[in-house]
């Protein structure tokens, strides 16, 4: 055969249709054993090399895992990916990265990709899941959750104690004399936003300080949200001396709005973020923030995925959750306050 053998050549040699050849390569369990053997013999005789997808279905293992994140443009995920990739490489797996963008259709697309065999499992770093997929959770592919929690879905999880981490961050500001502390939240219909808000409330309550709902600004972890919400707060004339943001991105966005109104950090307003991304250390002034061991978390998530895949194969119980510690990285964006409050400058 002088040309590159193709699926039609295999079908001709095997005496079956091209559809049967395709089905045999992609869904061998749906084809009678006699037909499957005939097709595979024809594949060998013709020298036909199936594409990666076909080979993957034939072996029923792709040795590939998808890391699905909220927003692929957020630098927070870089160290997570490094950890996942390092552990995957050591275990003989490849890693693909998917961008969920808080879009159910996109999440469904990646879940279906695993169901169809494009990957063996899915590491989820998203805060919600399509409701229609929760109806029959037993039909979901192997999945692990990293640093998130999805309601009504119990999966192996790598996590930190977000309530305790937020409580410690706000308590640190209180210890520095701050009493009017703004909180830029994460999405309040999701676990992370709720947990960090709970930690904020607990810190104020423990210090016997009132919780002013006007200082709680709903957010989405993005830089633009931090900027927009802080601009609105300043235009309202609210008084405050510190800001605790649920992400470094929002903290830096808020800093831009504060400076635009003529406020100095930390002279006028102290600022604390969450995540300790690279930008936190090079920001001016360097940002005080909550550190999460992202690379180690990525490694642990991939290790849990390997255990989960092995459990699916031998019928044993799924692996348990793994909890990582957090700590405050103290830098120059916080100064002690005399306990008073500072007024925002308002509209110039």
N, C-alpha and C positions, 0 to 999 in steps of 0.2 A: 504494500500500500504506500504510494509515493507521497500522498498528502497527509497532513496532520489528522489522525483519526478523530472522528467526532461521534456524537451520540447516535447518529443515523447509521454509521458503520456498525456500532455495537448492536443496534436493533436488528440490522440485516443478518449478522452472524448468528444472533441468538434466536432469530425467527419470531420476534415480538415487536410490538409497536414502540416508538420512541417514548410515548407516555409511560409505558411499562418500565422502560429502562430508567427514566427519570424517577418514577415512584420507587423503584428498587434501590436507587442510590440515596434518595431522601427519606423514604419511609419503609425500610426493609421489612419491618414487622407487619406491614400491610400486604405483603406479597407472599404467595405460596412458596414454600421452601424449594420445590422443584424449579419454579420460575426464577427464583433468586439465584440459585446455583448456576442456572443456564446463563443468566445475564452476567454474573461475575466471571464466569469462564470466558464469555465473549469479550469482556473488558480486558482480560489478561491476554487473549489471543490477538486482539486488535492493537494493543498497546495504548488504548485510550486512557488519558490521564484526567480523571474528574477534577473539577475546580475544587477549591478549598471547602466550599459549602457542601458539595457532594461527598467529599471524603469525610467531612465532619459528621454528616448524618450516617454514613456507613459505619463509622466507628462509634457513633453516639457520644462522642466526647470531643469538644472543640479545644480544650485546654485554654479557654479564654474566659475572662470575667469582665463584666461591665461595671464601672464605677459611675453611678448616676448622681450628679450634683445639682444643687439649686441653680447656680449661675456660674458657668465655666469661666467668665471673665473676672471673678472674684479671686484675688491672689491667695485667699485663705486656703483654697483647695490644693495649692501646689505642693505643700509639704505632705498633705494627706496622700496625694497621688504618688509622691516619691516613696512613702512608706509602703503603700499597697503594691507598687511596682517592684520594689526590692524583695518583698516577701513572695510575690507571685513568681518572679524570676527564679528565686531559690527553689520554689516548688514546681517549676516547669510550666508555669502559666503565662499567658499574655494578658494585658489589661487595656481595655478600650474605655474612653471617657465619654459619657453622655451628658447633654445639657438639658435639664428638665424645664427650666424657665417657669416653674409653677404652673405648668400646662398639663392637664390630665391626658390630652391626646399624645403628648410626647412621652409621658410616663408609660402609658399603655403601649406605645410603640416599642419601648425598650424591654418591657416585660414580655411582649410577644416575641421579640427577637430571641430571648432566652427560651421561651416555650418552643420556638421553631428550630432551636438547636444552633443558632448563631453564636451562642455563648453558653457556658455551663451554669453560671449564676450571676446574681446582681447584688452589688453593694449599694445600698440606698443611703443617700445623703439629702433627702427631701423631707419636707415637713408634713405632707399629706399624701393620700393615695386615692386613686379613682374609686368611688363608692361601689360602682358595679363590680369591681374586682374583689371587693370584700365579701360579697355574697357567698362565694365558694372558695375560701382561703386555701382549702386542701388542694385546689387545682393550680395554685401559684407555684412558680419555679423556685429553686433554692435561692434564698435571699438572706442578707445580713444587713442590719441597720447600724450606721456609724454616726454618733453624735446627734441623733434625732430620736424621736419617738412617734410612731404612727398609731393613732387611735384605732382600736378594734383589730390590731394586727400584732400578734405576739411572735417576735422573731429574735434570733440571737443578736445581741446588741453590744456595741462598744460605746461607752458613754462616760461623761463626767457628771458630777452633781451640780447642775446648773443653779439650783436654788441656793446651795451653800456658797458657790462661787460668787453669785451676784450679791448675796448678803455680806460676804467678806469685803467686796469692793466698796459697797455703800458704807459699811461700818468703818472702813479706812477713811473715807471722806468725813464721816462724822467725828472720828478721832482727831482729825485735823481742824476741827472746829466748825465745819460746815453744817448748816441747819436747813437751808432751802436748796434741795438737790433735785435737779431735773432728771427724769428718766426717759431716754429714747428707747422704746421697746422694740422687740422683734415682732413678727406677726402674731397678733393676740388670739387668732383662731388656731394656733399651732402650739405644740409643746414648748419649744424653746422660748418663745415670747412669753408664754404664761409662767414658765418656771423662773425666768430671770426677773419678771415683774414681781413674783411672789417673794424672791430673795430681797428685792428692793423694799417691799412692804415690811418684811420681817425685820430688816435692819433698823428701819425708822421706828417700828413698834417697840423693839427691844431697847432702843435709846429713849423711849417715851417721847418721841417726836410725832406731830400730826402728819398724816398722809394727805397732801394737797393734790387732789385729782387734776387740777389745772396744770400741774408740773409733770404729769404723765402723758407723754406724746407717743401715739402709736406709730410704729415704723415697720420697715421691711428689710433691715440690714444694709441697705444701699447708701452710698455716699450722697446721692441726690436727695434721698429722703431726709438724711440728717441735716442737710443744708436747708431744705424747704421748711421742715418742722421748726428749726431754730429761728429762722426768719420770722415765721408766724408768731412764735412765742415772744420774741423781742418786740414785735409790733403791737402785741397785746399789753405791753408795759409790765409784765410779770417780774417779780423780784426773785433772784436766785444768786447763789455764789458758786455752784458746782453743777456739773453734768455727768451722769453715768449713762453711757451708751451701750446697747446690747451687741455692738460690733465695732471694731476699729474703723471700718468704712464710715459708719454713721457718725462716729466721734470726729473724724476728720472733716466730714461734710459740715457738721455743726460748727467746727472751728472756723471754717470759711465764712459762715454766716455771722459768727461773733465778731470776727475781724472786720467784716464789711461794715458793721455798725460801730466800729471804733473801739471794741473791747479787746483787752490784752489777755493772753493766756500765758501763765497762770495768774498774772497780777490782778485781773478783774474776775475771771472765771476759771476755776480748776476743772480739769477734764480727765475722765477715766473711760477707757474703752474695754473691749472684750475680744480676745483671740490671740493677741501678741503676734500679729503678722509682721513681716519684714518692714512694711511701711511705718509701723509704729515706732521703730527705733531710729529711722532716718527723718521722721517728721520733726518740725520745729515748733515748739520745744518737744523733745522726745516724749512719747505718750506713755503715761502710766496705764497699765492694762492688765487684764486677766490672761495668764498664760495657760494654754492647753497644749500638751505634748503631741502635736499633730502627726509628726512622722511616726512615733511609736503607736499612735492610735491607728494610723493607716496600716502598719504592719499587723497589728492585732486584728483588724477587720479582715484582712486577707487570710490570716491564719484561721480565723473563725469560719471563713468561707470554705477553706479546704476541709476543715472538720465537718462542716455542714454537708458538703458534697459526699464525704466519706460516710456520714451518718445515713444519708439518703440511699446509699448503696447497700449498707449492711443492716438497715432497719433499726439501728440503735437510736437512743434519744438525741435530740438536738443539743449542741453545746450550750452552756449557760452564758449569761451576760458577763462583761468585763468592765470594771470601773477604774478610771484613771484619775489621779489627783490633779488639781489646779493650784495655781498660786498667783499672787499679785506681783507683777514686775513693776517696781517703783522707779519712775523716771521724773522728768522735770515739769510735767504738765499739772502738778498739784502743789499748792502751797497752803500753809496753815491760814485759817481765817480766825478773826477775833470773835466769831460767833454771830456776827451781823449778816446782813444781806446786801447785795448790790443790785441796783435797778438796771435793767437793760436800757439802752439809749433810746429805744423807740425809733420811729421813722424820722430820718433826717430831712 
